[in-house]
Amino acid sequence: MTEYELIKEQLEKDHQRAIDDIMYQHYIEQDLGPAVGAKKLGIPRRAFVYFVQQCGLQKDKFDLIKKKVLNTGDWMAAL
């Protein structure tokens, strides 16, 4: 078993959810970056990045950032 598989098993056991759900909650819903997300989960940063890539969350994060920028632009235009 690889180090990532061991970390994945431990996270899923601790959170009682699939790795996809755990990573989505931290990376997208809570909008945590790799350093803060990894620290909160108690895993190495490189493992956090690995799971983000494995779960295919880069597009979701890009959409979240794009949405924030568009909303900020609307707010700034009102001033």
Backbone as a printed PyTorch tensor [residue, N CA C, xyz], in Angstrom:
tensor([[[  0.8350,  -1.1900,   0.0000],
         [  0.0000,   0.0000,   0.0000],
         [  0.8750,   1.2470,   0.0000]],

        [[  0.4600,   2.2340,  -0.7870],
         [  1.2340,   3.4720,  -0.8430],
         [  0.8830,   4.3670,   0.3350]],

        [[  1.7100,   5.3730,   0.5270],
         [  1.4730,   6.3360,   1.6000],
         [  0.1210,   7.0240,   1.4130]],

        [[ -0.2220,   7.3660,   0.1590],
         [ -1.4900,   8.0460,  -0.1130],
         [ -2.6880,   7.1540,   0.2000]],

        [[ -2.5700,   5.8750,  -0.0910],
         [ -3.6620,   4.9480,   0.2130],
         [ -3.8770,   4.8310,   1.7170]],

        [[ -2.7870,   4.8220,   2.4630],
         [ -2.8880,   4.7630,   3.9210],
         [ -3.5420,   6.0280,   4.4750]],

        [[ -3.1360,   7.1700,   3.9480],
         [ -3.7210,   8.4470,   4.3870],
         [ -5.2030,   8.4850,   4.0350]],

        [[ -5.5350,   8.0360,   2.8280],
         [ -6.9310,   8.0100,   2.3800],
         [ -7.7790,   7.1480,   3.3030]],

        [[ -7.3070,   5.9480,   3.6040],
         [ -8.0440,   5.0510,   4.4900],
         [ -8.2670,   5.6840,   5.8580]],

        [[ -7.2280,   6.3240,   6.3860],
         [ -7.3390,   6.9420,   7.7050],
         [ -8.3410,   8.0970,   7.6870]],

        [[ -8.2810,   8.9310,   6.6470],
         [ -9.2300,  10.0480,   6.5390],
         [-10.6650,   9.5460,   6.4370]],

        [[-10.8810,   8.5510,   5.5950],
         [-12.2290,   8.0100,   5.4220],
         [-12.7390,   7.3830,   6.7190]],

        [[-11.8570,   6.7480,   7.4370],
         [-12.2320,   6.1490,   8.7220],
         [-12.5720,   7.2390,   9.7450]],

        [[-11.7300,   8.2660,   9.8280],
         [-11.9340,   9.3380,  10.8020],
         [-13.1940,  10.1570,  10.5170]],

        [[-13.4760,  10.3900,   9.2410],
         [-14.6050,  11.2590,   8.8630],
         [-15.8710,  10.4860,   8.4920]],

        [[-15.7600,   9.1680,   8.4010],
         [-16.9090,   8.3150,   8.0550],
         [-17.5470,   8.7040,   6.7160]],

        [[-16.7100,   9.1470,   5.7860],
         [-17.1790,   9.5370,   4.4450],
         [-16.1100,   9.1800,   3.4260]],

        [[-16.5070,   9.2140,   2.1560],
         [-15.5640,   8.9520,   1.0680],
         [-14.6040,  10.1320,   0.9230]],

        [[-13.4350,   9.8640,   0.3840],
         [-12.4200,  10.8980,   0.2140],
         [-12.9320,  12.0370,  -0.6720]],

        [[-13.7410,  11.7150,  -1.6750],
         [-14.2980,  12.7500,  -2.5470],
         [-15.1030,  13.7690,  -1.7410]],

        [[-15.9280,  13.2770,  -0.8310],
         [-16.7580,  14.1630,  -0.0070],
         [-15.9110,  15.0010,   0.9550]],

        [[-14.9220,  14.3670,   1.5420],
         [-14.0400,  15.0710,   2.4850],
         [-13.3130,  16.2030,   1.7760]],

        [[-12.7370,  15.8880,   0.6330],
         [-11.9730,  16.8920,  -0.1000],
         [-12.8900,  17.9900,  -0.6330]],

        [[-14.0670,  17.6450,  -1.1140],
         [-15.0000,  18.6540,  -1.6160],
         [-15.3820,  19.6220,  -0.4950]],

        [[-15.6600,  19.0780,   0.6750],
         [-16.0370,  19.9280,   1.7980],
         [-14.9210,  20.9110,   2.1490]],

        [[-13.7060,  20.4370,   2.2210],
         [-12.6030,  21.2970,   2.6530],
         [-12.1210,  22.2260,   1.5350]],

        [[-11.9560,  21.7050,   0.3380],
         [-11.3570,  22.4790,  -0.7570],
         [-12.3560,  23.4090,  -1.4390]],

        [[-13.6040,  22.9840,  -1.5680],
         [-14.6020,  23.7910,  -2.2730],
         [-15.5240,  24.5150,  -1.2970]],

        [[-16.2370,  23.7710,  -0.4570],
         [-17.2240,  24.3920,   0.4280],
         [-16.5870,  25.3390,   1.4400]],

        [[-15.5060,  24.9010,   2.0840],
         [-14.8360,  25.7600,   3.0640],
         [-13.8100,  26.6730,   2.4030]],

        [[-13.5420,  26.4400,   1.1160],
         [-12.6220,  27.2540,   0.3200],
         [-11.2250,  27.3340,   0.9430]],

        [[-10.7380,  26.1900,   1.3970],
         [ -9.4070,  26.1320,   2.0000],
         [ -8.3780,  25.7920,   0.9350]],

        [[ -7.2360,  26.4180,   1.0210],
         [ -6.1310,  26.0940,   0.1320],
         [ -5.4070,  24.8570,   0.6270]],

        [[ -4.4090,  24.4160,  -0.1220],
         [ -3.6910,  23.1920,   0.2490],
         [ -3.0160,  23.2440,   1.6210]],

        [[ -2.3840,  24.3450,   1.9610],
         [ -1.6680,  24.4090,   3.2390],
         [ -2.6330,  24.3640,   4.4220]],

        [[ -3.6530,  25.1960,   4.3890],
         [ -4.6100,  25.2610,   5.4950],
         [ -5.4690,  23.9960,   5.5430]],

        [[ -5.9110,  23.5260,   4.3770],
         [ -6.7100,  22.3070,   4.3280],
         [ -5.9520,  21.1030,   4.8610]],

        [[ -4.6950,  20.9870,   4.4620],
         [ -3.8700,  19.8730,   4.9300],
         [ -3.6650,  19.9410,   6.4350]],

        [[ -3.4290,  21.1380,   6.9360],
         [ -3.2260,  21.3000,   8.3780],
         [ -4.4970,  20.9240,   9.1350]],

        [[ -5.6370,  21.3640,   8.6280],
         [ -6.9100,  21.0560,   9.2860],
         [ -7.1910,  19.5530,   9.2860]],

        [[ -6.8350,  18.8700,   8.2080],
         [ -7.0540,  17.4270,   8.1200],
         [ -5.9480,  16.6190,   8.7890]],

        [[ -4.8310,  17.2700,   9.0820],
         [ -3.7230,  16.5730,   9.7210],
         [ -2.9530,  15.6710,   8.7710]],

        [[ -2.8480,  16.1130,   7.5100],
         [ -2.1190,  15.3410,   6.5030],
         [ -1.0660,  16.2280,   5.8550]],

        [[ -0.0900,  15.6380,   5.1670],
         [  0.8970,  16.4570,   4.4560],
         [  0.2400,  17.2510,   3.3220]],

        [[  0.8030,  18.4150,   3.0410],
         [  0.2760,  19.2710,   1.9740],
         [  0.2750,  18.5370,   0.6340]],

        [[  1.3250,  17.7950,   0.3580],
         [  1.4120,  17.0810,  -0.9180],
         [  0.2980,  16.0420,  -1.0440]],

        [[ -0.1310,  15.4690,   0.0680],
         [ -1.2440,  14.5110,   0.0370],
         [ -2.5510,  15.2370,  -0.2550]],

        [[ -2.7230,  16.4240,   0.3160],
         [ -3.9270,  17.2250,   0.0460],
         [ -4.0120,  17.5430,  -1.4440]],

        [[ -2.9030,  17.9880,  -2.0160],
         [ -2.8620,  18.3120,  -3.4510],
         [ -3.1300,  17.0570,  -4.2810]],

        [[ -2.5590,  15.9490,  -3.8900],
         [ -2.7710,  14.6780,  -4.5970],
         [ -4.2570,  14.3180,  -4.6160]],

        [[ -4.9250,  14.4210,  -3.4850],
         [ -6.3430,  14.0710,  -3.4150],
         [ -7.2130,  15.0560,  -4.1880]],

        [[ -6.8470,  16.3270,  -4.1900],
         [ -7.5800,  17.3130,  -4.9990],
         [ -7.5160,  16.8950,  -6.4680]],

        [[ -6.3290,  16.5120,  -6.9190],
         [ -6.1650,  16.0880,  -8.3060],
         [ -6.8960,  14.7850,  -8.5850]],

        [[ -6.8140,  13.8350,  -7.6750],
         [ -7.4760,  12.5470,  -7.8530],
         [ -9.0010,  12.6800,  -7.8850]],

        [[ -9.5230,  13.6300,  -7.1210],
         [-10.9720,  13.8520,  -7.0590],
         [-11.4510,  14.7840,  -8.1710]],

        [[-10.5260,  15.3460,  -8.9320],
         [-10.8790,  16.2230, -10.0450],
         [-11.5530,  17.5190,  -9.6130]],

        [[-11.0590,  18.1180,  -8.5560],
         [-11.7020,  19.3090,  -8.0050],
         [-11.1440,  20.6290,  -8.5450]],

        [[-10.1690,  20.5690,  -9.4480],
         [ -9.5850,  21.7990,  -9.9720],
         [-10.6260,  22.6350, -10.7110]],

        [[-11.4760,  21.9970, -11.5050],
         [-12.5010,  22.7310, -12.2550],
         [-13.5130,  23.3780, -11.3040]],

        [[-13.9220,  22.6470, -10.2790],
         [-14.8650,  23.2000,  -9.2960],
         [-14.2640,  24.4100,  -8.5840]],

        [[-12.9840,  24.3330,  -8.2630],
         [-12.3160,  25.4490,  -7.5900],
         [-12.2290,  26.6530,  -8.5350]],

        [[-11.9120,  26.3930,  -9.7950],
         [-11.8510,  27.4670, -10.7800],
         [-13.2190,  28.1360, -10.9120]],

        [[-14.2890,  27.3400, -10.9620],
         [-15.6380,  27.8910, -11.0530],
         [-15.9770,  28.7280,  -9.8230]],

        [[-15.5470,  28.2770,  -8.6580],
         [-15.7820,  29.0240,  -7.4230],
         [-15.0540,  30.3670,  -7.4580]],

        [[-13.8170,  30.3620,  -7.8920],
         [-13.0350,  31.6010,  -7.9810],
         [-13.6600,  32.5440,  -8.9970]],

        [[-14.0570,  31.9990, -10.1410],
         [-14.6810,  32.8140, -11.1830],
         [-15.9700,  33.4580, -10.6560]],

        [[-16.7550,  32.7010,  -9.9250],
         [-18.0050,  33.2140,  -9.3540],
         [-17.7150,  34.3420,  -8.3650]],

        [[-16.7030,  34.1680,  -7.5290],
         [-16.3350,  35.2050,  -6.5530],
         [-15.8870,  36.4830,  -7.2560]],

        [[-15.0880,  36.3420,  -8.2980],
         [-14.5920,  37.5040,  -9.0330],
         [-15.7480,  38.2460,  -9.6890]],

        [[-16.6790,  37.5040, -10.2880],
         [-17.8250,  38.1410, -10.9300],
         [-18.7020,  38.8620,  -9.9120]],

        [[-18.8980,  38.2570,  -8.7420],
         [-19.6960,  38.8990,  -7.7000],
         [-18.9940,  40.1260,  -7.1510]],

        [[-17.6830,  40.0810,  -7.0310],
         [-16.9200,  41.2320,  -6.5640],
         [-17.0080,  42.3540,  -7.5940]],

        [[-16.9670,  41.9990,  -8.8580],
         [-17.0860,  43.0110,  -9.9170],
         [-18.4340,  43.7120,  -9.8610]],

        [[-19.5050,  42.9810,  -9.6150],
         [-20.8320,  43.5850,  -9.4950],
         [-20.8870,  44.5390,  -8.3100]],

        [[-20.2910,  44.1420,  -7.2020],
         [-20.2730,  44.9720,  -6.0110],
         [-19.4720,  46.2410,  -6.2460]],

        [[-18.3410,  46.1020,  -6.9040],
         [-17.4920,  47.2700,  -7.1720],
         [-18.1680,  48.2130,  -8.1540]],

        [[-18.9120,  47.6960,  -9.1080],
         [-19.6000,  48.5290, -10.0870],
         [-20.6940,  49.3650,  -9.4070]],

        [[-21.2530,  48.8540,  -8.3330],
         [-22.3050,  49.5830,  -7.6100],
         [-21.7440,  50.7990,  -6.8920]],

        [[-20.4600,  50.8060,  -6.6280],
         [-19.8530,  51.9520,  -5.9520],
         [-19.6530,  53.0220,  -6.9500]]])
